[in-house]
Amino acid sequence: MEETIRKFSEVSGKSMEDGINDIARSAARRLAFTVQPYGLDASKGKKFEQSIGHQVDRAWFGTNLGAYPRTNDMREAHNNARRNGVVPKRLFRKEKGKPWLDLIDKSDRDRYKESQMAKAGRAKGAWIECGNNLQGPKISGVASWINRHNDKGYGVNNFSGVGLKYKVEMTNKTPYMTSKMQSNKSVADSMAYGLKNGFKRLQKIIDKNIEKANA
C-alpha cells in the first residue's frame, strides 16, 4: 500500500496526500451507496420519499385512532410510532367503538410530511459531503435527492499528519442515524470495498503515466 502511494506521487506529480484523498473519496462514495436504501440513483429517491410519506400517514392515522399515545403534535406522534427509526407497516381502519380522536389536523400532517420527505437522502449526502470535503474532484454520479444534502454539515472530516502519515477521518453526524440504516458491518465492508477500488484507481494512474513516459 505504501509503495503504491509513493509510486503514484512519483509518476503523477501529485502529493501522497492527494493519493490518500483519492482512496478516501472512493470509500466515501461506497459508504453513501450502502446507506439504506442501497444506491445513488434517482429512482431510489422517489421510492424512499414515498415510503417516508406512508410512514407519517400511518403515525397520523394510528394516533387519531388511539393506537399510539395521545398528542396534538405530528412530530411527537411520528416519534411515538417509530421502532428503530421506522414506523412499522400496520393496517388501520375506523372501527365501531373506536371514535376518531381528531388530535392532529390533516394540514399539520401534510406540512410535517413534506418536511420529512425532504430529508430523504440526508444520511447518504453526509458521506458524499465527506468525500467532497477532500481536496480534489467532487464525487460524480450522485442523484439530486442525495446531492441536495451534501453541504449541510453532517459530513465531518478531520485531517492529520503528512505524507504516508497523512490520515483522513470521516464522520456521519446525521441525526437519528441507526444500525438499520447502516450497520457496523456495512461500514466495514464499504471501507474495504472503497479502499480496494481506490488503490485500483491509483494503480491505473501509475500504469498510464509509465506508459506515457515510455511512449
C-alpha positions in Angstrom: 0.0 0.0 0.0 2.7 2.4 0.9 4.7 1.6 -2.2 1.7 2.2 -4.4 1.1 5.7 -2.8 4.8 6.5 -3.2 4.8 5.4 -6.8 1.6 7.4 -7.5 3.2 10.6 -6.2 6.4 10.0 -8.1 4.9 9.4 -11.6 1.8 11.7 -11.4 3.5 14.8 -9.9 0.8 14.8 -7.2 1.3 14.5 -3.5 1.0 11.4 -1.4 -1.8 13.2 0.4 -3.6 13.5 -3.0 -3.4 9.7 -3.4 -4.8 9.1 0.1 -7.6 11.6 -0.6 -8.5 9.6 -3.7 -8.7 6.4 -1.7 -10.8 8.1 1.0 -13.1 9.6 -1.7 -13.7 6.1 -3.1 -14.6 4.9 0.4 -16.9 7.8 1.0 -18.8 7.1 -2.2 -19.3 3.4 -1.2 -20.4 4.4 2.3 -23.1 6.6 0.7 -24.1 3.8 -1.6 -24.7 1.3 1.2 -26.8 3.5 3.4 -30.4 2.2 3.1 -31.9 2.2 0.5 -28.8 0.9 -1.4 -27.8 3.0 -4.4 -27.2 6.6 -5.5 -29.6 6.9 -8.5 -32.8 9.0 -8.9 -35.3 6.1 -8.8 -34.3 5.1 -5.3 -35.1 8.6 -4.1 -38.6 8.7 -5.3 -39.5 5.3 -3.7 -37.7 6.3 -0.4 -39.6 9.6 -0.2 -42.9 7.8 -0.8 -42.0 5.3 2.0 -41.4 8.2 4.4 -44.7 9.8 3.5 -46.6 6.5 4.1 -44.9 6.1 7.5 -46.1 9.6 8.5 -49.6 8.8 7.3 -49.6 5.6 9.5 -48.4 7.5 12.5 -51.1 10.2 12.0 -53.9 7.6 11.4 -52.8 5.5 14.4 -52.6 8.5 16.7 -56.0 9.7 15.8 -57.4 6.2 16.4 -55.8 5.9 19.8 -53.3 3.2 18.8 -50.4 5.4 19.9 -50.0 7.8 22.9 -52.3 10.9 22.6 -50.6 14.0 21.3 -51.5 17.1 19.2 -48.0 17.3 17.8 -47.3 15.5 14.5 -43.6 15.2 15.2 -44.2 13.7 18.6 -46.8 11.3 17.0 -44.3 10.2 14.4 -41.6 9.6 17.1 -44.1 7.6 19.2 -44.9 5.3 16.3 -41.3 4.7 15.3 -39.4 1.5 16.1 -35.7 1.6 15.4 -36.3 4.7 13.3 -39.1 3.3 11.2 -42.9 3.2 11.6 -43.8 -0.5 11.1 -46.3 -1.4 8.5 -49.7 -1.7 10.1 -53.3 -1.5 8.7 -55.5 1.0 10.5 -59.2 1.4 9.8 -62.0 3.1 11.6 -64.0 0.5 13.6 -67.2 0.6 15.6 -66.5 1.6 19.2 -63.2 3.3 18.2 -64.0 7.0 17.7 -61.9 9.3 15.6 -60.0 11.4 18.2 -59.2 14.3 15.7 -56.0 15.1 17.6 -53.9 16.2 14.6 -55.3 18.1 11.6 -54.6 16.9 8.1 -52.9 20.2 7.3 -50.4 19.7 10.1 -49.8 16.2 8.9 -49.2 17.4 5.3 -46.8 20.1 6.4 -44.8 17.7 8.5 -44.8 15.0 5.9 -43.4 17.4 3.3 -40.6 18.4 5.6 -39.8 14.8 6.4 -39.8 13.7 2.8 -37.4 16.5 2.0 -34.9 14.8 4.4 -34.7 11.7 2.2 -31.0 11.1 1.3 -29.6 13.1 4.2 -27.5 10.2 5.6 -26.2 9.4 2.1 -25.5 13.1 1.5 -23.4 13.3 4.7 -20.9 10.7 3.3 -20.9 12.5 -0.1 -20.1 15.7 1.8 -17.1 13.9 3.5 -15.8 12.9 0.1 -16.3 16.4 -1.4 -14.6 17.9 1.6 -11.3 16.3 0.3 -9.0 18.2 -1.9 -9.6 17.1 -5.5 -12.6 16.3 -7.7 -16.1 16.1 -6.4 -17.9 12.7 -6.3 -19.8 12.2 -9.5 -22.8 10.1 -10.5 -24.9 11.1 -7.5 -28.6 11.9 -7.9 -30.1 15.3 -6.8 -32.1 13.8 -3.9 -28.8 13.0 -2.3 -26.7 15.9 -3.5 -29.1 18.4 -2.0 -27.8 17.4 1.4 -24.0 17.4 0.6 -23.4 20.8 2.1 -25.5 20.6 5.3 -22.6 20.0 7.7 -23.5 16.4 8.6 -20.4 15.0 6.9 -17.4 16.0 9.0 -13.7 15.4 8.2 -10.6 15.5 10.4 -7.1 15.6 8.8 -3.7 15.0 10.5 -0.2 14.1 9.5 1.7 14.5 6.2 3.0 12.1 3.6 2.4 8.5 4.4 1.4 9.5 7.9 -1.4 11.6 6.5 -4.8 10.5 7.9 -8.4 11.2 6.9 -11.2 10.6 9.4 -14.8 10.8 8.1 -17.8 11.0 10.4 -21.5 10.9 9.5 -23.4 13.1 12.0 -26.9 12.7 10.6 -29.5 12.8 13.4 -31.3 9.6 14.1 -28.7 7.5 12.3 -29.5 3.9 13.2 -28.0 0.5 12.6 -31.0 -0.3 10.4 -29.9 2.5 8.1 -26.3 1.4 8.1 -24.8 -1.4 10.3 -21.2 -1.5 11.6 -20.6 -4.5 9.2 -21.9 -2.4 6.3 -19.5 0.4 7.2 -16.6 -2.1 7.5 -17.4 -3.7 4.2 -17.8 -0.4 2.5 -14.5 0.8 3.7 -12.8 -2.4 2.4 -14.5 -2.1 -0.9 -13.7 1.6 -1.2 -10.0 1.0 -0.3 -9.7 -1.7 -2.9 -11.2 0.5 -5.6 -9.2 3.5 -4.5 -5.9 1.5 -4.9 -7.0 0.2 -8.3 -7.5 3.8 -9.4 -4.0 4.8 -8.2 -2.5 1.8 -10.0 -4.3 2.8 -13.2 -2.9 6.3 -12.9 0.6 4.8 -12.3 0.4 2.5 -15.3 -1.0 5.3 -17.6 1.9 7.6 -16.6 4.5 5.0 -17.1 3.1 4.0 -20.5 3.1 7.7 -21.5 6.7 8.2 -20.3 7.8 5.1 -22.3 5.9 6.1 -25.5 
